[in-house]
């Protein structure tokens, strides 16, 4: 049996962990022995700062590192937030099949022993996060190993000629390349000068809803509730969500954000820090209404046929709405986007059409992986 190693993010938040789990499950279902490669590989701080200054400017770079410092300081003081990190780590160690060795900057080039490497999904190709690190573009893999990209996201980066040259070199070694958003496909095909890159759905949609439901815990909340899950929001958005929940007569269940440096206080009727990723899915599945700015929360709201609404991310993360826009448009539900002035109800979309759209994308994704792995 040929062995596959997946290079992806598998920590820190529910979406990253669930997409890693879904891709590993899918690859194994196709008949391969599959590891998620355990790693902590980053560009050194000097290179990160140099990249940010060049691509984003001095002021934005200062703002970024200041917000990171404030967030880290707040995290050290918040035992409740640390509960979530511990719970997520425990889930990863239990539910993912990780490589025996953990690789870092000093030895990732010795990560061998795999017949096939897959990069993706999540934002592992987004230069603002991984700085065009050769690790995520599989440039460390031995020449005899096959390289596949399954739905990594590149975002909407500002790329200079030297960046494009590096990407073109990396992609030249891949047997098959897909990315998650149409914009990323256009960017990479423009760099290559040929239509070699295609758009593929997120790994979480490769697993049908009934298979997700089969691994979830029993229902734990009997009274109706609204589930709010936002990576980044504002006090105005939180006030709006509380008012909507009250107007609908719903209790408000909240996962207070780990990603905000300030203002992420416990603001719901029920505030939860220690759910694992399957608990997270259960909260979505059992909710009467979901409000989120999260890509993966939106994915599972669609899979579970939930009444949901999407708020654009606040502040510097607003550019990440591109991936959500692609998802909602492809499922014909772009009208689920709201702002703090929107009036919303418990009205539903056409679930059959959504299921049909997802089924088409699922079959495309499975066919892409099957053919790429077998070739």
N, C-alpha and C positions, 0 to 999 in steps of 0.2 A: 504494500500500500504506500503510495507516494505521500510525502509529508509536506504540509503547508504551514507557513508562518505568517501571521497577520501582524502588520505594523500599524497600530492605531492608538487613539486615546481610549483608555479604559478606566478612568478614575475621575473623581471630582464632582461629577453631576450625573443625574439620572440618565439623561439622553446619551452621553458618551458611553456609559456602561452598557446600556441596553442595545445600542447599535453594535458594539463589540460582541455582545452575547448573540445577537441575531445573526451576524455574519459568520461567527464560528459555528453556530447551529446549522446554518444553511450549507456551509462548505462540508461539514461532516455528513449531512444528509445526502450529499452528492457522492459520498464514498471515499473521503479523504481523512487522514489523521491530521488534526489541525490544532496548533498552538496559537494563542495570543502572545506575542513576544513581550516579555516583561522588560521594562526599560525605564531609564530616566536619562534621556539624551536631550541636551539643550545646547544652543550656541552660548559661548561665554558672554559674560555681561558686557564686556567692551564691544564685541561685535554687535550685540543687540542694540546697544545705545547708538552706535554708529549707523546701523541700519535705520533705526527709528528717526534719527535726526535727518538723515538723507531723504527718507521717503515721506516723513510726516512733519518735519520742521522742528525747530528747537523748542518752541513754546508748547506744542502738543506733546513732545517727548517729556518735558518737565511735568506737565499735567498728569501724564500717564504714570510716571514713577511716583509722583506725590500721592496719587489715589491708591496705588499699590501699597505704599508705605502705611497710609492711614488704615487701609483694609487689613493689613497684616497686624497692625497694632490692635485694632478692634478684635480680631480673631483670637489673639492671645488672651484677651480678657473675657471671652465669651465661651463658657463651658458648654452651653447648649448647642452652639454651632459645631463644636468639636464632636458632639455626639453623632451628628450626621456623617461626618467624615469617617468616624470609626465604623458606623453601620455600613456605609458604602464599601469601605475596604474589606469588611468581613464578607459581604456579599460577593465581591470580586474573587476573593480567595476560595470561596465555596462553589460558585456557579461557573466561573470561567476556567478553562484549562490553560494555565499559564506555562510559559517555558520554565524549565528548571532553573536556568540562570537568568539573573537580572543584568542587563547591559547598561553601561553609562558611557560618557564621553571618551573614556580611556580605552574601551575594549569593544565597542559596537561593531567594529570592522571584523571581529572574530565571530560574529553571529552567523554561524554556518550550520550545515546539517539539514537544511530544508531543500526539497526539490523545487518548491514554488514559494514565492513571496507575494503577498498581497498588501498593498498600501491602501488604507481607507477603512471605514468612511470617516465622517466628521471633518473638522477643519484642519486636517494634518498638512494640507498643501497651502494653507493661508499664510502668506509671507509675514503678515503682521503678528502671527503667533509662533511660527516655526522658522522664519528667517531663511527660507530656502535650504534648510538643513538637508544634507545628502542622505541622512538616515531615513527621513520620511519619504524621500524619492528613491529609496532602495539602491543608492549608488554604492553601497557597501557589499551587495550580494555578489557571490562568486559568479563568473561568466557562464557557468554551466546551468545555473538555476534560472527558472522562468520568473519574470516579473510581471505582475498584473496590478492595475489600479482599479479598485472598485469604489466608485462614487465618493472620492475625497472632494472636499470643497476648497476652492482657491480664493473665494471671496471676490472682491472687486478691487484688486491691488493696483497701486501705482508702480509700474515696472519700468526700469531703465534698460538700455540695450544689454548691459552686462548681466542683468537678471534674466532677460529673455534667452541669452546665449546659454546660460547655465541650465535653464529649464529645457531648452531644446536638446542639450547634451543628455540630460537625465532621461527624457522621454525616448530617446533613440534606443535605449536598451530594453524597453517594455514590449512584451508580446501583445498586450491588449490594454487599452486605456479608456476608462470612463470617468466622468466626474458627475457631481450631484446636481449642479445647476446649469441651465442653458448658457448663461453668461460665461461660466467657466469653460464650457465647450468652445464657445466662440473665441475666447482669449487664447486657449491652448492651440486650437487649429490655426489661428492667426500666426502664432509663433512658429508652428511647424510648417506652415505654408501648404497644408493639405488637410483634408477632412478625415482625420484618423481618430479623433477623440469623439466619443458619443456621450449622451446624457443618460444617467441611470438613476433609478429611485433609491432612496435610503434603505439600508439593510433591514431596518425595523419593519418595512412594508413587504419584505420577502417572506415573512412569517405570517400566515393567515390569523385572523382574529381568534378563531376557535383554538388554535394552538397556543396563543398567548393566554387565553382564558384558562386553559387546562393546567397552567403552572401557577395560577394566582391563588392566594389564600381565600378562605371563606369570607363572605360579607361581614364587616365588623361594625358598620354604622347603619342604624335602622331609620333614623329621622332624615328628612330631606335636607340637602345642603348644596351650597355653591363651593366649588373648588377653585381657588385662585393660586396660580403658579407663575411667578414672574421672576426672571433673572435680574432685571433692572426695571425699577419703576420710580415714580415720583410721589410725593405726598398728595398731589392732586389726583393722580390715578388711584391711589389707595382709598382716598375719600370717595371717589366715584364708585369704586367697586363695592365699598361698604354700603353706600346708598342703594345701589342696584340690588344687592342681596336682601337688604331690609325691605325694599319695595316688593320683592318677590316672595317675602315671607320665608327666606331660606337662612339657615345658619351658614356662616362663612368659615370655611376651612382653609387655612393658609400654611404654606411652607415658607416661613420667613427667609429672605434671600441670604445666601452666603457670599454673594458677589458684590454687594454694596458696602461701601465703607461707612456710610452714615444713613440714618433714617430707616433702617430695616428692622424696626422694633416689631414686637409681637402685636399684630394689628387685627387679627381675626378673632372670631368667637372660639375657634379651635386652632392652636398653633402647634405645628408638628416639626420636630427636628430629627427624629430617629427612625423614620420609615426607611426600609430598603427599597430597591428598584421595583420589586414585585408589589410591595405595598403601595408604591407610587402609582402603579398601573391600576391597582384596585381602587384607589381614590378617584381616578378618572372614570373608571368603569361604573362606579356606584353613584357618581355625582348627578344631580339634576341639571346643573349648568356648570360649565367650565369657562373661566376667563384666564388667558395666558398670553405671554409674549414668547413662549418657547416653541421651537420647531418640533421637537419630539413630543411634547404634550399635545400639540395640534395633530400630529400623526396619529397618536393613540385615541384622541377624541374622534377622529374620522373612522378609525378601525372599529371602535366600540359604539359608533352611531350616537355620539353625545351631542347635545345642544351646547355649542361652544362658540366663543368669540375671541378674536385675536387683537391685542393691543400692540402697537409698534413699540419696540424698545426705546427707552428714553436715552437721551444724551448721545455719547460717542458710539454706542452700539446700534444706532438706528440704521446704519448701512447694512446690518445683517438681516434686515427685513427682506432682502432680495431672495434668500432661500425660502422664506415663508411665502412670499408672493408667488414663487414658482410652484410650490406645493399646492397652495390654495387655488391657483389658476388651473393647474392640471386636473384638479378634482372638481372644478366648476363652482367653488364656494368662496370666491374672492370677496363676496359681500359680507363675509363674517368679520371683516376688519372693522374695528371701531375706534373711537377716541372718547375723551371725557365728556363730549357733548352728545353722544349717541343715545338714542332711546332704544332699548333692547327688550325682547320678550323671549318666551320659551319656544319660539317657532323653530321648525326643523327644515333642513334641506332635503333634497332627494337622495336618500341613502342608497337606493339601488344604482343610481348613476355614479355615485362616489365609489361604490363597491366595484362597479364595472371598470371605472377608470383605474382604480388601484390594481385590479386583476390583470389588466393589460400591462401595466408597468411591472407588476410582479413577474409575469411570464417573460417579459423582455430581460429583466434582471437575472432570472434563473437561467435563461438561455445563454446570456452573455457569460455568466460564470461557468456554466457547464462546458461551453465551447472553448473558453479561454483556458480552463484547467486541463481539458483533454487534449488540446492541440499539441 
